[in-house]
Amino acid sequence: MEVKICYFGAKRSGKSSIISHVFQGMKPEDTLKIEPTPDPRITVYDSRLLRIVNWEIPGKIESFEKLSPKDFELLKTFDIFIYIYDLRTNDSDPHIKTLKNYFKILTIQNPNFHFYCFFHQSDLDFPHMWNQIEERITVFRTKFENMIQQEGINSRALDQKYTKRTNIYDLSIKAG
């Protein structure tokens, strides 16, 4: 069985860190030394039961439309698309607009895709910040879903629980 996963999001949001930690076993502290991904990169991980194809789209590519024609066509072949959002980002509005544009293209190119949004760096949720973090996630989701609805974009992929708080330091990235 093969599963194809595409990771995308802003620069330095944690795409490479998540992939390196989960699939290569890199220690969380070592992920701080990872260089930015210069170009779209596909890495295949094989086991006896499963083949996972990871496609990392670097943050410098701010729209799927900026992909090469060959890479743009690949959008049709991937099963899961994971948007990584760094919770340390102060202004979420530009990221929400960018995500809406990504999402709109996906609904056209690949109508059967599964979508997840990882709110990364959730280790920031010290007890005194718990409510702030949850509020930021709720505001992000609400604004994103409202934009999708206002533009009449097919929201089928949002019917599932599509958000997840992630952190490579507390192993939540490896949890279901």
N, C-alpha and C positions, 0 to 999 in steps of 0.2 A: 504494500500500500504506500502511496506517495501523498504527501501533504505539502502544498506550496504556500509559503507565508511571505508577505511583503511588509517590511517595516519602513515607515516614513514619518517625518516630523521635522521640526526646526533644527537648526544647527545646535550641536551640543545638548540635545534633549535626552540622550542616553541610548540611542539605537544600538550602537556598537558595543556599549557596555553590557546591555541586556543580552545580546547575542553571544558575546565572549564569555560572559558568566554562565549562562544557561547551557550553551552547547559546547563550550571548550573548557569549562571548569575554572576559568580565570578567577583568582581571588578578587573580592570586591575592591580592595585598596589598589590593586594593580590596574583596574579599569580606568583609574584617573590618568594613567600614562598613555592611553590609546590616542593615536593621532586621528584627526578627522578623516572620514572616508571621502576620497577625492571624486570617485565616480560610482555609479551604480554597481553593486557587487553581488554576485550569486555564489552562495556556498552550500554545498550538499553534505548532509550528515546521514550516513547509512547505518542501520542496525538490522538485525535479522528480521524484525517484524515491520519496520517502518523506515521510509526514506523521507527526510525532511529537506526541502529546498527553501533556503532563506534568501530573500532578495532584499538587500538594504539599499534604499534610495537616500543619498546624502542630503543633508539639510540645505545645501546650497541650491538644490533643485526645488524651487518654491511652488512648482505646479507640475502636474503630470504632463501638461502640454509642452514643457521644456525638455522632456525626455527625447532621446533619439527615436526616430520612427520605429526601429526594431524593438526598443524597450517599451515604447507606447503600446505596441501590439502584445507584449508580454502581459499587460494588465488583464487581458482576456483569459489568460491561462492560470492565474493564481487563485487559490481558494480563500485565503484569509488575508485581510489587510489590517495591520495594527498601526494606529497613529500614536506616537509617543509624545506626550506633553510634559514638560518639566514644570513641576509645581513651584519652582523658585521664580518662574517668570512673573513679573509684576502685571503687565497689561495683557490680558488674554484676548481682547477683541481682535487684534490682527491675526492671531493664531486661529481663532474661531472662523473668521472669514476665509482664511486659507484652507482650513479643513473643509469648509462647506464647498469650496471649489474642487478640491480633491474628490470629495464624496459625490458631487454631481457628475464628474467624469466617470467615476467607478460605476455609477448606476447605469450609464450608457454603455460603457465598454464591457462590463462584466455584471450583468443583472443578478447573478446568483451568488455574489460574493458574501462572505461573512466579515463583519466589521467589529473591531475592538478599539477602544481608546484607553491606553495605559497612562494613568496619572503618575508619573515617575517622580522619584525623590520623596516618596511618602514617609521616609524616615524623619522628615521634618515634623512629624506629628507628635511632638512632645505633648504630654497631657495638657499643658496650657494652650497649645495650638490646635488641638483636635477639632474644635468647632470651626476655627478659621479655615482649616484644610477642607473639611467637609463642605463648608459654605462655598469655597472657591470651586470645588468640583461640581456642586449643584448649580452654581451660577453658569459655569462653562457649559454644562449639559443643557440647561434651560435655554440659553442663548443659541446654542448650536441647533437644538431641535426646533426652536422657533424660526430660525433662518431657513432651515430645510422645509418646514411647513409653508412659510410665506412664499417661497419660490416654487412650491409645487413639486419639489424633488421627491422621488420615490423613497420612502423611508422604511421599506421592508427590512432592511438590514439593522434597523434600530429596534425591531420588535423583541429582540433578545436582550439579556442583560449585557450591555456592550462596554461598560466601563469597569476598570480594575485599578486599584491603587497598587503601585509596585515600588519595590526597593530591593536593591541587590544585597543590602547589608543585613536585613532581617529575614531573608529567604522568602519573602512574600512573592517574589518574582517566580519562584518555583512552585508555589501553591496553586491549586486548582482555580 
